């Protein structure tokens, strides 16, 4: 009887590292490389997938709203150089979670366009990446479209 218990314990101890590796692999599957978004992304406009509408940044704007992604940190820069520092985590299925609503640095007043940009950047929950274009979804079917700066 005692020999059976020892054999059973030995089998358990042999299987323990395998079980731990499998459980760890399942957890890692949910994480994505944060570097896939790294870089400076310039805002092109706001769209709605359900209606097909897309509003480009007005000609009257100085075309300076952008987001910089850097390995889990992002900084949003509005038209008037307001900045919004945040942290993010990427999940499987192109999900993005803002883990820290960060600090807003105010420099002067902002345009309506810049205010809208800063408001929605804190609400993003999903992204779609294709070559040098990025869609950041902030509501069901509503997104910001950005183009990667290639300097």
Buried (B, 14 or more C-beta within 10 A) or exposed (E): EEEEEEEEEEEEEEEEEEEEEEEEEEEEEEEBEBEEBBBBBBBBBBBBBEEEEEEEBEEEBEEBBBBBBEEBBBBBBBBBBBBBBBBBBBBEEBBBEBEEEBEBEEEEEBBEBBBBBBEBBBEBBBBEEEEEEBBBBBEEEBBBBBBBEEE
